[in-house]
Amino acid sequence: MAKEFCLDVEGGNLFCKIEKAGDNAPWVIFSNSFVTDMSIWNAQALALSKRYNVLRYDQRGHGKSTYSTDPLNFDMLGDDVLAVLDYLSIQECTFVGLSMGVPTGLRAYQQEPDRFEKLVFVDGMARTAPTGAAAWQERIDFVKDKGIKEFANVTADRWLQEDTRKSDKGKILTNMMSTTSVDGFIQCARALQSYDYADIVPTINIPLLAIAGAKDGAMPAAMQKTFSAVANVQIKTIDNAGHIPNFERPDAFNAVLNKFLE
């Protein structure tokens, strides 16, 4: 049975959801991307929750979680993961992070590596790209000028393949992104302008699965270059998928994820 709750953290609160398979089942925690919420993981929660305890939460400024009262950075977002684990007395878990969830997971691992049995990073990087600060400022300016709904439309076109964009999934994603608060958007975009956890990557000594949508521009090559430094790494691509392969091609994604978890 699913259980939802809000957890107070410094500067805000986090909306969380648990679907438990049993007291002795292993835990898997999912961290959403920029301008999405925990429902981006619906297909994974459905596939896993009979064998794993599934924990999802909305990152700050997204979904039903509040945005921070202070300037936001990934140190705070990573510490949020640990706060949720502490609250639920979870000693060890697998962390799955999508896009913005990758630096979130790297920070959490940096702080308490013993809390993690495995890591799964999806379409995300360990540091801001050289042109990232300017690109994120353009997105902030776009939202201030044209609004979050127009940003959602443009981003859905960029993230999804044409067949998906024209399907119900395209509408679901656009509606999901449109509900992101402008304040939450800006705070997380500013965090994405300047972060760097690249020095953490070579220290990872647990199994890591890095997954990228094959159609997500330069992301597959960038993830290969970044995460091949990890000793026990698997790097996979999902065919005919863009930036959110877990949502766009869930069957193919879940097959890769299940094999890694087992």
C-alpha positions as CSV (number, residue, x, y, z in Angstrom):
1,M,0.0,0.0,0.0
2,A,1.3,3.5,-0.9
3,K,2.0,6.0,1.8
4,E,2.5,9.7,1.2
5,F,4.0,12.2,3.6
6,C,5.8,15.6,3.8
7,L,9.1,15.9,5.4
8,D,10.4,19.2,6.9
9,V,13.9,20.0,5.8
10,E,16.0,23.1,6.2
11,G,14.4,25.9,4.2
12,G,11.4,23.9,3.0
13,N,9.6,20.5,2.9
14,L,9.7,17.5,0.6
15,F,6.7,15.5,-0.6
16,C,7.5,11.8,-0.5
17,K,5.8,8.5,-1.5
18,I,6.5,5.0,-0.4
19,E,5.3,1.7,-2.0
20,K,6.5,-1.2,0.2
21,A,7.0,-4.8,-0.8
22,G,7.9,-5.8,2.7
23,D,10.0,-5.0,5.7
24,N,12.9,-7.1,4.4
25,A,12.8,-6.0,0.8
26,P,15.6,-3.8,-0.5
27,W,15.0,-0.1,-0.9
28,V,15.2,1.9,-4.2
29,I,14.9,5.7,-4.1
30,F,14.1,7.7,-7.2
31,S,15.0,11.4,-7.8
32,N,13.3,13.3,-10.5
33,S,14.7,15.6,-13.2
34,F,14.3,19.3,-13.7
35,V,10.7,20.4,-14.4
36,T,9.2,17.0,-13.7
37,D,7.9,15.4,-10.5
38,M,7.9,11.9,-9.0
39,S,5.3,10.7,-11.4
40,I,8.0,10.6,-14.1
41,W,8.9,7.3,-12.4
42,N,5.4,5.7,-12.4
43,A,6.4,2.9,-14.8
44,Q,9.4,2.0,-12.7
45,A,7.4,2.1,-9.4
46,L,4.8,-0.2,-10.9
47,A,7.4,-2.6,-12.2
48,L,9.5,-2.8,-9.0
49,S,7.1,-2.3,-6.1
50,K,6.2,-6.0,-5.7
51,R,9.9,-6.9,-5.0
52,Y,11.4,-3.7,-3.8
53,N,10.5,-0.9,-1.4
54,V,10.1,2.0,-3.7
55,L,10.7,5.5,-2.3
56,R,10.0,8.6,-4.5
57,Y,10.1,12.2,-3.7
58,D,9.8,15.6,-5.5
59,Q,13.0,17.5,-5.5
60,R,12.7,21.1,-4.1
61,G,10.7,23.4,-6.2
62,H,9.0,20.6,-8.1
63,G,5.7,18.7,-7.7
64,K,4.4,19.1,-4.2
65,S,7.7,20.0,-2.6
66,T,8.3,23.6,-1.7
67,Y,11.1,25.7,-3.2
68,S,13.9,26.7,-0.9
69,T,13.8,29.9,1.2
70,D,17.5,30.3,0.6
71,P,19.6,30.1,-2.6
72,L,19.6,26.5,-3.8
73,N,22.6,24.3,-4.6
74,F,23.2,20.6,-5.1
75,D,24.8,20.3,-1.6
76,M,21.3,21.0,-0.3
77,L,19.6,18.7,-2.8
78,G,21.9,15.9,-2.0
79,D,21.5,16.4,1.7
80,D,17.7,16.1,1.1
81,V,18.2,12.5,0.0
82,L,20.0,11.7,3.3
83,A,17.4,13.5,5.3
84,V,14.7,11.2,3.8
85,L,16.7,8.1,4.4
86,D,17.3,9.2,8.0
87,Y,13.7,9.9,8.6
88,L,12.7,6.4,7.4
89,S,15.7,4.7,9.1
90,I,16.9,3.3,5.7
91,Q,20.5,2.2,6.2
92,E,21.2,1.1,2.6
93,C,19.5,1.6,-0.7
94,T,19.9,1.9,-4.5
95,F,19.7,5.5,-5.7
96,V,18.3,6.2,-9.2
97,G,18.6,9.8,-10.4
98,L,17.4,11.4,-13.6
99,S,19.2,14.4,-15.2
100,M,19.2,16.9,-12.2
101,G,19.0,13.8,-10.0
102,V,22.6,12.8,-11.1
103,P,24.4,15.6,-9.2
104,T,21.9,15.2,-6.4
105,G,23.0,11.6,-6.1
106,L,26.7,12.4,-6.4
107,R,26.4,14.8,-3.5
108,A,24.6,12.3,-1.3
109,Y,27.1,9.6,-2.2
110,Q,30.0,12.0,-1.4
111,Q,28.6,12.6,2.1
112,E,27.6,9.1,3.1
113,P,28.8,6.5,0.6
114,D,28.0,3.6,2.9
115,R,24.3,4.4,2.6
116,F,24.3,3.3,-1.0
117,E,24.4,-0.3,-2.4
118,K,24.2,0.7,-6.1
119,L,23.8,3.9,-8.1
120,V,21.8,4.4,-11.3
121,F,22.4,7.7,-13.2
122,V,20.2,8.6,-16.1
123,D,20.9,11.3,-18.7
124,G,22.8,13.5,-16.4
125,M,26.3,14.8,-15.8
126,A,28.7,15.3,-12.9
127,R,29.4,19.0,-13.7
128,T,27.9,21.9,-15.5
129,A,29.0,22.0,-19.1
130,P,31.4,24.8,-20.2
131,T,28.5,26.7,-21.9
132,G,26.0,25.6,-19.2
133,A,25.8,28.9,-17.2
134,A,24.8,30.9,-20.3
135,A,22.4,28.2,-21.5
136,W,20.6,28.1,-18.1
137,Q,20.4,31.9,-18.0
138,E,18.7,31.8,-21.3
139,R,16.1,29.4,-20.0
140,I,15.5,31.5,-16.9
141,D,15.0,34.6,-19.1
142,F,12.7,32.6,-21.4
143,V,10.4,31.6,-18.5
144,K,10.4,35.1,-17.1
145,D,9.4,36.4,-20.5
146,K,7.1,33.7,-21.9
147,G,6.0,31.7,-19.0
148,I,6.4,28.1,-17.8
149,K,3.8,26.7,-20.1
150,E,5.6,27.8,-23.2
151,F,8.8,26.5,-21.8
152,A,7.1,23.1,-21.2
153,N,6.0,23.0,-24.8
154,V,9.4,23.8,-26.2
155,T,11.1,21.4,-23.8
156,A,8.8,18.5,-24.6
157,D,9.6,18.9,-28.3
158,R,13.3,18.8,-27.4
159,W,13.1,15.9,-25.0
160,L,10.8,13.5,-26.8
161,Q,10.9,11.7,-30.1
162,E,8.2,12.8,-32.6
163,D,6.0,9.8,-32.2
164,T,6.0,10.2,-28.4
165,R,5.4,13.9,-28.6
166,K,2.2,13.4,-30.6
167,S,0.9,10.7,-28.2
168,D,-0.8,11.0,-24.9
169,K,2.6,10.9,-23.2
170,G,3.5,14.2,-24.8
171,K,0.4,15.8,-23.2
172,I,1.2,14.2,-19.8
173,L,4.8,15.5,-19.9
174,T,3.8,19.0,-20.9
175,N,1.1,19.2,-18.2
176,M,3.6,17.9,-15.6
177,M,6.2,20.4,-16.5
178,S,3.7,23.2,-16.7
179,T,2.9,22.8,-13.0
180,T,6.4,23.6,-11.9
181,S,6.5,26.8,-9.9
182,V,8.4,29.6,-11.5
183,D,10.3,30.2,-8.3
184,G,11.2,26.5,-8.1
185,F,12.3,26.6,-11.7
186,I,14.6,29.6,-11.2
187,Q,16.2,28.2,-8.1
188,C,17.0,24.8,-9.6
189,A,18.1,26.4,-12.9
190,R,20.6,28.6,-10.9
191,A,21.9,25.5,-9.1
192,L,22.4,23.8,-12.5
193,Q,24.4,26.9,-13.7
194,S,27.3,26.0,-11.5
195,Y,27.9,22.6,-10.0
196,D,30.9,20.2,-10.1
197,Y,31.1,16.8,-8.5
198,A,33.4,15.3,-11.2
199,D,36.0,14.5,-8.5
200,I,33.5,12.2,-6.8
201,V,33.1,9.9,-9.8
202,P,36.5,8.1,-9.5
203,T,35.8,7.5,-5.8
204,I,32.7,5.4,-6.6
205,N,33.4,1.9,-5.4
206,I,29.9,0.3,-5.8
207,P,28.1,-0.8,-8.9
208,L,27.0,2.0,-11.2
209,L,24.6,1.9,-14.1
210,A,24.7,4.9,-16.4
211,I,21.8,5.1,-18.9
212,A,21.2,7.5,-21.7
213,G,18.6,7.9,-24.3
214,A,20.3,7.2,-27.6
215,K,18.6,10.3,-29.2
216,D,19.6,12.7,-26.4
217,G,22.2,14.6,-28.4
218,A,25.7,14.4,-27.0
219,M,24.6,12.9,-23.7
220,P,25.4,9.2,-24.5
221,A,29.0,10.1,-25.4
222,A,29.4,12.5,-22.5
223,M,28.2,9.9,-20.0
224,Q,30.5,7.3,-21.5
225,K,33.4,9.7,-21.1
226,T,32.5,10.8,-17.5
227,F,31.5,7.5,-15.9
228,S,33.9,5.1,-17.5
229,A,36.3,6.1,-14.7
230,V,34.2,4.0,-12.3
231,A,35.6,0.6,-11.8
232,N,32.3,-1.3,-11.6
233,V,30.2,0.5,-14.2
234,Q,27.8,-0.5,-16.9
235,I,26.9,2.1,-19.6
236,K,23.8,1.5,-21.6
237,T,21.7,3.4,-24.2
238,I,18.0,3.2,-24.8
239,D,17.1,3.2,-28.5
240,N,14.6,5.7,-29.9
241,A,14.6,7.7,-26.7
242,G,15.6,11.2,-25.8
243,H,16.3,12.9,-22.4
244,I,13.8,10.9,-20.3
245,P,14.1,7.3,-21.5
246,N,12.4,5.9,-18.3
247,F,9.3,7.8,-19.3
248,E,9.5,7.5,-23.1
249,R,10.5,3.9,-23.5
250,P,9.7,2.3,-20.1
251,D,9.7,-1.3,-21.2
252,A,13.3,-1.1,-22.6
253,F,14.4,1.0,-19.7
254,N,12.9,-1.3,-17.1
255,A,14.6,-4.3,-18.7
256,V,18.0,-2.7,-18.2
257,L,17.2,-1.5,-14.7
258,N,15.8,-4.9,-13.5
259,K,18.8,-6.8,-14.8
260,F,21.2,-4.4,-12.9
261,L,19.2,-4.5,-9.7
262,E,19.0,-8.3,-9.7
